[in-house]
Amino acid sequence: MVLSHSSSSSSPLVAFLESQREVDEEDFDYDEMFRLMGEELDDGAAFSIGLARSELLKLDQPFTPHARITIYDGRACCPSFGFAEDDPRRALLTTETVVEAIENQPITLRQILKIMSRVPEYAEIATCNDHICLELIEEYADGKYSCFFGS
């Protein structure tokens, strides 16, 4: 699936995170962070965002030098997901999402999250398992990324 989304230039979420950069975990206002995340990033996604604060601070910065990336979600293939190897849902619930740069602008984390939120397979996955909290997006090969979800 190939989708596109244009990013915004000013972010109350990033401004809040910048203002709280030196606040320790115990005193950090997670309620405010999640409220701002909901306002800026919730496009009806079937997953929640549990990325590190340090990653969210880079929401509108270039995420990758590539103009086109593929994000692979293979949760359904993990033994802990609960599907047998011959279960046909494994293939249906394994997604590859392509994200492309828009107008020669670098791909950002915001763009990736917005696009992922519109991929219908994530809603299907959410009905099968509770691993719906996006915790990490990591490059495993040139222009290829894996996303990791927890519960």
Beta strands, then each sheet from edge to edge (+ up, - down):
strand 1: 2-3
strand 2: 48-49
strand 3: 68-73
strand 4: 95-100
strand 5: 133-141
strand 6: 144-150
sheet 1: 1+ 4+ 3- 6- 5+ 2+
end
